Amino acid sequence: MPKLSVVFHPAAIEEAWAAREWYAARSQSAAELFLAELDGGVEAISLAPERCPLFVHGTRRYLFHRFPFQLVYRIVNDSVQVVALAHGRRRPGYWKLR
């Protein structure tokens, strides 16, 4: 399967920036590690979107390794749509209507 384009829901972009800012307020190196893990996750789901198991409502999720976050996404035609960058321990399922 060729590499797919990854498109973020506007709210998922806001979630990414909010998480990055939270880590940056505590440690610049933590913020950089968070962004590196986000970039790695985006790359992974663009190269092999079906490798992550089905989650809920037709979505899949990529779990971060070092941080309690997950990329929740759908495969739509020739793209991957990230619907949320969700914290794994807060407000489960808040993104379901996106």
N, CA, C and O of each residue as an XYZ file, in Angstrom:
392
protein
N       0.850     -1.181      0.000
C       0.000      0.000      0.000
C       0.898      1.246      0.000
O       1.833      1.331      0.796
N       0.620      2.209     -0.885
C       1.421      3.440     -0.898
C       1.153      4.290      0.345
O       0.145      4.125      1.031
N       2.071      5.185      0.604
C       1.929      6.095      1.743
C       0.696      6.976      1.530
O       0.522      7.569      0.465
N      -0.152      7.055      2.550
C      -1.373      7.858      2.465
C      -1.149      9.233      3.077
O      -0.319      9.402      3.970
N      -1.899     10.207      2.587
C      -1.835     11.534      3.200
C      -2.586     11.494      4.528
O      -3.549     10.743      4.689
N      -2.134     12.307      5.468
C      -2.756     12.377      6.794
C      -3.348     13.764      6.962
O      -2.654     14.769      6.807
N      -4.641     13.814      7.282
C      -5.361     15.068      7.463
C      -5.877     15.109      8.897
O      -6.511     14.162      9.363
N      -5.602     16.213      9.596
C      -6.038     16.365     10.984
C      -7.341     17.149     11.065
O      -7.495     18.173     10.400
N      -8.267     16.675     11.869
C      -9.458     17.451     12.223
C      -8.954     18.704     12.944
O      -7.989     18.615     13.703
N      -9.581     19.874     12.730
C      -9.117     21.093     13.407
C      -9.000     20.946     14.929
O      -8.076     21.489     15.535
N      -9.920     20.225     15.535
C      -9.850     20.037     16.988
C      -8.650     19.175     17.380
O      -8.081     19.364     18.455
N      -8.262     18.237     16.524
C      -7.086     17.404     16.806
C      -5.814     18.244     16.741
O      -4.871     18.005     17.496
N      -5.786     19.225     15.842
C      -4.641     20.143     15.782
C      -4.556     20.933     17.079
O      -3.475     21.088     17.647
N      -5.692     21.432     17.545
C      -5.714     22.171     18.817
C      -5.246     21.292     19.971
O      -4.520     21.755     20.851
N      -5.654     20.039     19.972
C      -5.236     19.118     21.038
C      -3.727     18.894     21.008
O      -3.084     18.822     22.055
N      -3.169     18.785     19.813
C      -1.718     18.593     19.689
C      -0.966     19.800     20.230
O       0.013     19.647     20.961
N      -1.418     21.002     19.875
C      -0.740     22.208     20.364
C      -0.901     22.364     21.870
O       0.039     22.768     22.555
N      -2.067     22.053     22.385
C      -2.286     22.160     23.833
C      -1.387     21.193     24.594
O      -0.818     21.552     25.625
N      -1.259     19.975     24.093
C      -0.390     18.992     24.757
C       1.061     19.434     24.677
O       1.798     19.332     25.658
N       1.473     19.917     23.529
C       2.847     20.391     23.371
C       3.133     21.544     24.324
O       4.192     21.580     24.951
N       2.211     22.474     24.436
C       2.390     23.611     25.346
C       2.457     23.153     26.798
O       3.242     23.688     27.580
N       1.649     22.175     27.160
C       1.659     21.657     28.528
C       3.028     21.069     28.843
O       3.594     21.339     29.902
N       3.563     20.264     27.925
C       4.891     19.684     28.151
C       5.976     20.756     28.125
O       6.920     20.689     28.913
N       5.862     21.736     27.241
C       6.874     22.798     27.147
C       6.937     23.628     28.419
O       8.009     24.099     28.800
N       5.795     23.813     29.082
C       5.773     24.576     30.334
C       6.532     23.846     31.436
O       6.955     24.457     32.417
N       6.700     22.560     31.271
C       7.399     21.763     32.282
C       8.830     21.439     31.877
O       9.729     21.403     32.717
N       9.036     21.205     30.586
C      10.362     20.828     30.103
C      10.393     20.941     28.581
O       9.592     20.312     27.890
N      11.310     21.734     28.071
C      11.427     21.875     26.623
C      11.802     20.542     25.974
O      11.332     20.223     24.882
N      12.647     19.772     26.650
C      13.032     18.480     26.068
C      11.834     17.522     26.023
O      11.711     16.740     25.081
N      10.956     17.575     27.025
C       9.749     16.741     27.004
C       8.849     17.146     25.843
O       8.264     16.291     25.178
N       8.738     18.452     25.600
C       7.920     18.930     24.484
C       8.488     18.444     23.155
O       7.740     18.049     22.260
N       9.810     18.474     23.031
C      10.440     18.003     21.798
C      10.241     16.500     21.613
O       9.993     16.035     20.501
N      10.350     15.746     22.701
C      10.108     14.300     22.629
C       8.654     14.003     22.252
O       8.378     13.079     21.487
N       7.728     14.800     22.799
C       6.313     14.627     22.469
C       6.087     14.848     20.969
O       5.419     14.050     20.313
N       6.650     15.939     20.433
C       6.476     16.214     19.001
C       7.126     15.138     18.141
O       6.596     14.772     17.093
N       8.271     14.633     18.583
C       8.926     13.553     17.837
C       8.053     12.298     17.827
O       7.952     11.610     16.811
N       7.428     12.012     18.959
C       6.550     10.838     19.012
C       5.300     11.060     18.154
O       4.828     10.134     17.496
N       4.772     12.268     18.160
C       3.634     12.593     17.299
C       4.021     12.415     15.832
O       3.284     11.797     15.064
N       5.174     12.956     15.445
C       5.640     12.803     14.061
C       5.811     11.330     13.690
O       5.439     10.909     12.594
N       6.377     10.554     14.615
C       6.554      9.126     14.357
C       5.229      8.404     14.192
O       5.101      7.514     13.351
N       4.247      8.784     14.989
C       2.921      8.182     14.874
C       2.253      8.516     13.556
O       1.643      7.656     12.921
N       2.373      9.771     13.148
C       1.789     10.192     11.867
C       2.450      9.433     10.719
O       1.777      8.976      9.794
N       3.765      9.305     10.789
C       4.482      8.552      9.753
C       4.024      7.087      9.733
O       3.798      6.518      8.665
N       3.891      6.490     10.907
C       3.489      5.078     10.997
C       2.099      4.848     10.412
O       1.891      3.889      9.668
N       1.147      5.719     10.740
C      -0.213      5.493     10.232
C      -0.334      5.842      8.755
O      -1.226      5.337      8.074
N       0.552      6.701      8.250
C       0.506      6.998      6.816
C       1.082      5.843      5.997
O       0.640      5.592      4.876
N       2.068      5.142      6.559
C       2.696      4.029      5.848
C       1.911      2.725      5.967
O       1.858      1.941      5.020
N       1.305      2.495      7.126
C       0.575      1.241      7.356
C      -0.657      1.509      8.210
O      -0.700      1.108      9.373
N      -1.654      2.178      7.654
C      -2.814      2.586      8.451
C      -3.623      1.431      9.026
O      -4.289      1.594     10.049
N      -3.575      0.282      8.391
C      -4.369     -0.850      8.870
C      -3.649     -1.683      9.926
O      -4.208     -2.656     10.432
N      -2.422     -1.313     10.261
C      -1.676     -2.097     11.259
C      -2.258     -1.931     12.661
O      -2.150     -2.842     13.481
N      -2.867     -0.796     12.946
C      -3.487     -0.582     14.257
C      -4.874     -1.222     14.254
O      -5.584     -1.158     13.250
N      -5.259     -1.831     15.360
C      -6.547     -2.533     15.399
C      -7.742     -1.583     15.355
O      -7.637     -0.403     15.690
N      -8.864     -2.126     14.936
C     -10.101     -1.349     14.981
C     -10.400     -0.976     16.420
O     -10.148     -1.749     17.344
N     -10.944      0.226     16.595
C     -11.222      0.759     17.923
C     -12.738      0.861     18.073
O     -13.389     -0.163     18.279
N     -13.317      2.036     17.978
C     -14.767      2.218     18.071
C     -15.248      3.109     16.927
O     -14.493      3.938     16.419
N     -16.490      2.936     16.531
C     -17.129      3.762     15.497
C     -16.302      3.832     14.215
O     -16.201      4.892     13.598
N     -15.716      2.717     13.819
C     -14.958      2.672     12.576
C     -13.598      3.332     12.638
O     -12.978      3.574     11.602
N     -13.126      3.623     13.833
C     -11.816      4.254     13.974
C     -10.761      3.216     14.340
O     -11.063      2.072     14.678
N      -9.541      3.655     14.259
C      -8.384      2.898     14.733
C      -7.610      3.833     15.647
O      -7.838      5.042     15.647
N      -6.687      3.263     16.433
C      -5.890      4.150     17.279
C      -4.452      3.685     17.350
O      -4.147      2.498     17.468
N      -3.586      4.675     17.272
C      -2.151      4.468     17.412
C      -1.779      4.954     18.805
O      -1.978      6.124     19.133
N      -1.238      4.057     19.622
C      -0.866      4.413     20.991
C       0.569      4.917     21.033
O       1.477      4.290     20.487
N       0.761      6.058     21.690
C       2.112      6.569     21.887
C       2.848      5.639     22.850
O       2.226      4.967     23.673
N       4.163      5.606     22.741
C       4.967      4.731     23.597
C       5.388      5.414     24.892
O       5.395      4.779     25.947
N       5.738      6.696     24.831
C       6.264      7.401     26.000
C       5.270      8.327     26.681
O       5.503      8.773     27.804
N       4.192      8.612     26.028
C       3.231      9.581     26.541
C       1.841      8.941     26.558
O       1.570      8.034     25.770
N       0.957      9.405     27.449
C      -0.373      8.782     27.561
C      -1.370      9.311     26.523
O      -2.482      9.714     26.866
N      -0.958      9.305     25.260
C      -1.796      9.824     24.184
C      -1.996      8.769     23.115
O      -1.260      7.785     23.024
N      -3.024      9.011     22.304
C      -3.324      8.127     21.184
C      -3.846      8.951     20.020
O      -4.608      9.900     20.206
N      -3.430      8.578     18.823
C      -3.989      9.165     17.615
C      -5.194      8.316     17.234
O      -5.057      7.125     16.955
N      -6.358      8.920     17.223
C      -7.579      8.221     16.819
C      -7.853      8.646     15.381
O      -7.943      9.838     15.089
N      -7.986      7.671     14.482
C      -8.100      8.009     13.067
C      -9.013      7.043     12.321
O      -9.349      5.956     12.790
N      -9.395      7.507     11.125
C     -10.175      6.697     10.185
C      -9.424      6.654      8.858
O      -8.722      7.596      8.492
N      -9.585      5.563      8.161
C      -9.061      5.471      6.801
C     -10.221      5.798      5.874
O     -11.234      5.098      5.864
N     -10.071      6.863      5.095
C     -11.131      7.304      4.187
C     -10.528      7.458      2.795
O      -9.701      8.336      2.552
N     -10.958      6.589      1.890
C     -10.435      6.569      0.523
C      -8.915      6.466      0.548
O      -8.370      5.474      1.032
N      -8.232      7.473      0.033
C      -6.768      7.449     -0.034
C      -6.126      8.353      1.003
O      -5.046      8.898      0.770
N      -6.779      8.517      2.145
C      -6.194      9.354      3.192
C      -6.506      8.787      4.571
O      -7.381      7.938      4.744
N      -5.765      9.286      5.528
C      -5.982      8.957      6.931
C      -6.480     10.234      7.586
O      -5.820     11.270      7.502
N      -7.626     10.175      8.231
C      -8.185     11.345      8.905
C      -8.038     11.172     10.410
O      -8.665     10.299     11.010
N      -7.201     12.017     11.014
C      -7.006     11.986     12.462
C      -8.140     12.787     13.086
O      -8.243     13.995     12.870
N      -8.984     12.121     13.855
C     -10.122     12.803     14.468
C      -9.796     13.326     15.857
O     -10.469     14.231     16.349
N      -8.762     12.762     16.503
C      -8.408     13.237     17.848
C      -6.984     12.837     18.195
O      -6.484     11.794     17.775
N      -6.355     13.693     18.967
C      -5.135     13.339     19.685
C      -5.596     13.274     21.132
O      -5.580     14.276     21.847
N      -6.000     12.100     21.547
C      -6.698     11.932     22.820
C      -5.757     11.477     23.929
O      -4.903     10.614     23.729
N      -5.935     12.074     25.097
C      -5.226     11.609     26.284
C      -5.864     10.283     26.687
O      -7.088     10.160     26.714
N      -5.042      9.306     26.995
C      -5.545      7.971     27.285
C      -6.307      7.828     28.584
O      -6.976      6.818     28.801
N      -6.213      8.841     29.466
C      -6.854      8.718     30.777
C      -7.863      9.828     31.072
O      -8.309      9.984     32.209
N      -8.215     10.584     30.058
C      -9.160     11.683     30.278
C     -10.303     11.617     29.279
O     -10.089     11.338     28.099
N     -11.488     11.869     29.738
C     -12.688     12.004     28.913
C     -12.772     11.008     27.762
O     -12.772     11.420     26.602
N     -12.842      9.725     28.043
C     -12.893      8.747     26.954
C     -14.080      8.991     26.020
O     -15.203      9.224     26.466
N     -13.808      8.934     24.733
C     -14.866      9.025     23.741
C     -15.423     10.404     23.458
O     -16.409     10.519     22.731
N     -14.828     11.464     24.006
C     -15.351     12.819     23.791
C     -15.376     13.199     22.316
O     -16.151     14.070     21.920
N     -14.566     12.579     21.516
C     -14.373     12.938     20.116
C     -15.332     12.201     19.170
O     -15.270     12.423     17.960
N     -16.195     11.352     19.669
C     -16.989     10.455     18.823
C     -17.873     11.157     17.794
O     -18.209     10.556     16.774
N     -18.249     12.384     18.028
C     -19.128     13.089     17.085
C     -18.367     13.811     15.976
O     -18.980     14.478     15.142
N     -17.068     13.691     15.955
C     -16.276     14.383     14.916
C     -16.330     13.636     13.605
O     -15.726     14.068     12.623
